[in-house]
Amino acid sequence: MHETVRGSTVVVAADYFQSYAVVGLLAAVGVLFVAAAFGAGRLLRPVVPTPEKLMTYECGVDPVGEGWAHTQVRYYVYAFLYVIFAVDSIFLFPWATVFAAPGYGATTLVEMFVFLGFLAVGLLYAYKKGVLAWT
């Protein structure tokens, strides 16, 4: 009976590693397929560099001036603040479902007000730094 238990453990371990072997084999085949596709593309494409082909191209408009353009950082700050508050608002939905469950009311309410307090402090900090001033 001891041999049977030991034998089944070996069989379970073999099945376990066989599953990983299948995943590894599929990953290797996928990598080889992508490498073969890129290699075939490199071998079959024509290579005739001309000044027109090497010129920067965007949306059919000929480039004028330098390739360096200044971007206003304030737009990124607004986008970053939006993402922060949008993601934080996602946390409000699970809170609402847990708050409705019996036995979690007061604790969940306190935790959510702490969470909203941190958000308020962050918004106040952004306001004090002048980040929210649109100029």
C-alpha positions in Angstrom: 0.0 0.0 0.0 2.9 2.3 0.7 4.2 1.8 -2.9 0.8 2.8 -4.3 0.7 6.1 -2.4 4.3 6.8 -3.4 3.6 5.9 -7.0 0.5 8.2 -7.2 2.6 11.1 -5.9 5.1 10.6 -8.7 2.2 10.4 -11.2 0.6 13.6 -9.9 4.0 15.4 -10.0 4.6 14.1 -13.6 1.2 15.4 -14.6 1.9 18.8 -12.9 5.2 19.2 -14.7 3.7 18.0 -18.0 1.3 20.9 -17.9 4.2 23.3 -17.6 6.0 21.5 -20.4 3.0 22.1 -22.7 3.0 25.8 -21.8 6.7 26.1 -22.3 6.5 24.3 -25.7 3.7 26.6 -26.8 5.8 29.7 -25.7 8.8 28.4 -27.6 6.8 27.8 -30.7 5.3 31.2 -30.5 8.7 32.9 -30.1 10.0 30.8 -33.1 7.0 31.8 -35.2 7.5 35.5 -34.5 11.2 35.2 -35.2 10.6 33.4 -38.5 8.1 36.1 -39.5 10.5 38.9 -38.8 13.3 37.1 -40.5 11.2 36.4 -43.6 10.2 40.1 -43.7 13.8 41.2 -43.5 14.9 38.8 -46.3 12.0 39.6 -48.6 11.6 43.4 -48.3 13.4 45.7 -50.7 16.1 47.9 -49.2 16.5 51.1 -51.2 17.2 54.0 -48.8 16.6 57.4 -50.3 16.5 60.9 -48.7 12.7 61.0 -49.0 12.4 57.6 -47.2 14.7 58.7 -44.4 12.9 62.0 -43.9 10.6 62.3 -40.9 7.0 61.8 -42.0 3.8 62.4 -40.1 0.2 62.4 -41.4 1.2 63.3 -44.9 2.5 66.8 -43.9 6.1 67.7 -44.9 8.1 68.4 -41.7 8.8 72.1 -41.2 11.3 73.4 -38.7 13.0 71.3 -36.0 11.7 68.1 -34.6 11.8 69.4 -31.1 8.5 70.9 -29.8 7.7 72.3 -26.4 4.7 70.8 -24.7 2.8 72.4 -21.8 3.3 70.3 -18.7 0.0 71.6 -17.2 -2.0 69.4 -19.5 -0.2 66.3 -18.2 -0.8 67.4 -14.7 -4.5 67.7 -15.3 -4.6 64.3 -17.0 -2.6 62.8 -14.1 -5.0 64.3 -11.5 -8.0 63.0 -13.5 -6.5 59.5 -13.6 -5.8 59.6 -9.9 -9.4 60.6 -9.0 -10.9 58.3 -11.6 -9.1 55.3 -10.2 -9.9 56.3 -6.6 -13.6 56.6 -7.5 -13.4 53.0 -8.7 -12.7 52.1 -5.0 -16.0 53.6 -4.0 -18.1 51.0 -5.7 -16.8 48.0 -3.7 -17.0 50.1 -0.6 -20.7 50.7 -1.3 -21.4 47.0 -1.6 -19.5 46.1 1.6 -21.1 49.0 3.4 -24.5 47.4 2.7 -23.5 44.0 4.1 -24.5 43.4 7.7 -21.9 43.9 10.4 -19.6 46.1 8.3 -21.4 49.5 8.5 -19.5 51.6 11.0 -16.0 50.2 10.3 -16.4 50.6 6.6 -17.7 54.1 7.0 -14.7 55.1 9.1 -12.3 53.5 6.6 -13.8 55.2 3.7 -13.7 58.6 5.3 -10.0 58.1 6.0 -9.6 57.2 2.4 -11.5 60.3 1.2 -9.5 62.4 3.7 -6.3 61.3 2.0 -7.8 62.3 -1.3 -8.8 65.7 0.1 -5.3 66.3 1.4 -3.9 65.5 -2.0 -6.3 67.8 -3.7 -5.6 70.6 -1.2 -1.9 70.1 -1.8 -2.3 70.4 -5.6 -4.4 73.5 -5.1 -1.9 75.1 -2.7 0.9 74.4 -5.2 -1.1 76.2 -7.9 -1.4 73.1 -10.1 -5.1 73.7 -10.6 -4.8 77.2 -11.8 -5.5 77.3 -15.5 -3.4 80.0 -17.2 
